[in-house]
Amino acid sequence: MPKNLSQDPKNDRVENSAGRDFDPAHWQARLDVLRATHHVPGASLAVLTGGTLHELASGVLHRGTGVEATTDSVFQLGSIAKLYTATLVMQLAESGLLDLDAPVVNVLPEFAVADAEATKSITTRQLLSHTSGLTCDFTHDTGRGDDCLARYVEAAQGVALDCRPGTAVSYSSVGYNVLGRVIEVLTGQTWDAALRDRLLVPLGLAETMTLPEEVLRFRAAMGHLGEPGQDPQPAPAWDLMPRSAGPYGGVCATAADVARLARMHLDGGTAPDGTRVLAAETVAAMQHREIDVPDKWTVSADGWGLGWTLYDWFGVPGYGHDGASIGQYAYLRVVPEADMAIVLLTNGGSARLLYAELFRELLDELAGVTMPAPFGPAAQPPVVDLAPLVGTYQREGVVITVTEHEGTPHLVYEFVGGMKDFSPPLEIDLVPVSETVFAGAGAGPSFSEDWMPVVFTTLPDGTGCCYIGMRAAPKVA
């Protein structure tokens, strides 16, 4: 049954370790106002602070039915699923079944990419930290069977690399599907079963699941789509992703259950009942900075660890992850110095703006953390020479064309191949932020607040590269 906040002892006013109070009534009011302001149909918020987990909800799960959003409502987590997969992989490494720095082909002889030399060198550590060079958007439906991941890895054998392994960061969902298959081979279970038995059950995460038939037991959020600044409408389908997308994007949960996963990491790898899920050293290794990122705005990240995105809030370290599915957006931030975690799950509208405004207030008041200012150009943008950046950039599933017309930089972001039905091409004017960083307007709620970051850089081999959404697209023409 939905939880009545006034009767929930977890929401009594308490003082956290930083000496600041959590006031459920105040934050419920802020959630309600900001959710409505940014046209988000429904949202669920979990705040772990001072050792207490607070749960709030606002709005509706489905604008067509009017079903109320409650704290026990289940949302799609999108790419936050990668944290669950990464945690399982680190369990296997800790037990000695997996060497993070050995080639993946040692475990999966069938693993291959378009580059034969790269195939032999890509390691598990690189897959975890998005430095394998593997591309992101290879969506391939291999059916509902328990062999879906095995078939996915086979189908991905010819996928091109975004860059050479170990040379740069490029966000890769494909890499996390490969990790899912590694888990299956080493455990003898499906990824779904391994996740349940090795993580969900030990942590008591009874409101976390991976399959749609499991979601049906709960109040489930429907994604919504629409134009910015307007109330969105229910998406045409609850989920467009196949079962094979599980390890990189197929986990559903309540906000509180996501916070409980974060609590295990905050507590050095132990469950509330004292069960050890990870060694403290393994937890620390996941938070170790493996690589800096050139795009510091799309997911507000300064670097990447083993599964975690890493933040530096003006000297205060943190970690977390973002996620998106069809009309659903999820945000997780952890501040270890304040022993605090915040989870926001939403089902459409300008969710990024809701996250930005709400988290700025929560982190400032409860943890003394100042988030960076919203990404965007200055009132008087610098004058830059775009000529070296003009051209065509391509990665699996996406073609980016950069042009200049009468001094105005312009970008076309087009989905191709298996991604072609996800969205029509995006036409985006670019405003310079610096010589290599540009702000694009009108790209949708999954990017950085009002502006989409477009970052140009050069790979170690001298190839030009365009970063959008933390994905590296090399220059091809």
Steps between C-alpha positions, in 0.01 A plus 500: 500500500617858442678645800338791685786735581334630813494145639847397385753509789783525247386854426513641855707817523861410588837670504771370266870462567575847360270658757227595255141385538303316236149642495268265304221756473733762353653263246162356407383852420813571296463173309135577424570854380809419292340191346202704383718791385704273274202300369618170648192274537631301796809470716633296791775631727711313755747680725741308722639738761602470863452123476129541417333430167224745407254427220282753316285481187304747288269505199371210293651189344288529184327817382250290307379304803578744780655230719681672788877481538590353839822417678458132412459574128750339264681698229743401225857585603656512152877505521508490879470126430871516416578547870331170581696322226825663611440392860450139387817511291699631797365215715640254247834679487518506879437124515787430260280382214583802284813704432398858420816558297494180294352499149125437488558223244655294782146461634303551179692348207211599274539870583618703202484848354575627150868554591673165554787647702259687725305179554806342659578796727168626642481435874223483756636813671466689172141383458415613853657844453374560143856506365476188281420701188181299453214707367178563686190474287490153351143400580426146388197293600607140554170387641367421845689177555766437764756499219430862405835634627702222339329578171553874549877459549511289185301758302728782619817337365524739205423821691751777433696670777462866585871516583792271578472316834651686794546831317186692592165476674192427290180402677414143399184304561638223279786456745260446787311236307831320451552526877154351548602201293825468700284476813291225342801292396672525837190439713315251281186714544317747284589861572153549649536203736854594602386853580214370711695237692829684546384857558126558534430225754804568725408871508129437551411690183151354464381788281768457232454281192610453139215339304166656402301211644661579835415870467132410463489419874559868582369848429703581189578838346423564133740718305372819341620690193435851373634845422697689766285733708181302440329215681621180330282211391543127576762332282379254234651208693611437856844380384664478157816326617548124451587260780861500377527862618476387863861546619521855369144620543250239617453550874177635652469606863360736758709804590549358849648177368751695291595692813547169683750390233685828553491443876687170456777688320501774765523233771812343349326207334273373777122455507295640791495156664880479486518274192813584305420557133835652401831545678576855609802500266276406208257782580791745506634365170167570330525865606862537385538739208592299192478784248405867469222594258509778238122550522450609861140613459277231346491294819678763714798265525864590540625144460410134495569218740408133470128543437459831682504847350715723721431859603711776651270761653757774563720264699227274639515158331194301402383220276179386334337436163221620269257288302241544226251277322196584287366803685648407838804666660689398815768673709722374782751709695710385796702726732723274714627782723140571604396132504222599264330370184219652292290318240245659267291291260272672248273414209530784250492875448804721564638252750854632470386843614312350796810301597729801470289735710399246766846346543665841524277578795530158665878475467553855622271476803574142609864451401645847453573414136484761224421360157655675198294763323283379212688437177454764234670776304595840637288805425770600253630170351861494382580520131657174384629353175266212419676401176720226658190344656271494195438153361329167558544295816369146534459224754279193502138612464571873469627745236586856607543768233653835597468794262533878507265736316555874505698471819248284685619151602238230444480131584277217377478197729355206309420148617585228246511122482334325793435838666322668206150470649591650838465863392490722191822692429573781744582840346705699750660843480825522698609787722872512595595456864872467422709409196404134533179502708163604359147521634213363292139597570179299468641149530259365761487428875758222513788739435651761730219727620420771240801442277656191345880486535691437176870445564774469239833340579781307335565131561858383567540390136418853380143429389249772572211398723161639597351413840122512541336317787844379620537299176808549284430533128820509289523733201455308175473779241 
